[in-house]
Amino acid sequence: MGAWGGRAVGGGRGAAVRLPVEGGAVIVEGCAGGRSTEVWMYVVKSPLSDANLATVSEALQGALVDLVDLALVAKQIHWNVVGPRFRSVHLQLDEVVSTARAHSDTVAERAAALGVSPDGRAATVAVGSGIGVTPEGWVDDSAAVRSIVDALGAVIARMRERIAATGEPDPVTQDVLIQVAGDLEKQHWMFQAENG
Ligand SMILES: [Fe+2]
């Protein structure tokens, strides 16, 4: 079975697995309901060199993990905020959720377009996120704002490192990350102004 092209039939068993092969392709062995014996091969050829692809895929995967966690953290605070400024903070937090979710999709699909499998699983996010642990329970509005300012600040700092790292290897990915940072910095500004 060659590294590139089409679909082959084989003896795949168990849960789906992904096997990295040369050039950013993956072989996916599927076993729907324990009955399939087909081995599917999906090939997405990257225009980047292996070295550049390694840098860019690390940046995109890191951005994906941070953005998925940011959406979760913003929802957690959205549900738990209490206090006189409840309504404005509650609603503004959903803007962060929408921004983070939209950008996570863009970032993941940029990775896929380069032949890199995006990993947005909960376990991957839990170990890879740059956002600190959000305290459980109700949170007063000022503390809620401080929490989301800290979370946004952590993600923005890492996003700017990724922007610097991807400029030469892949300006297209860098452009995606610049858009992400711009929107996050807008939210960062507005939440800082809330506690000003
Ligand atoms: Fe809501």
Boltz pocket constraint, residues with backbone or C-beta under 6 A from the ligand:
constraints:
  - pocket:
      binder: B
      contacts: [[A, 78], [A, 94]]
      max_distance: 6.0
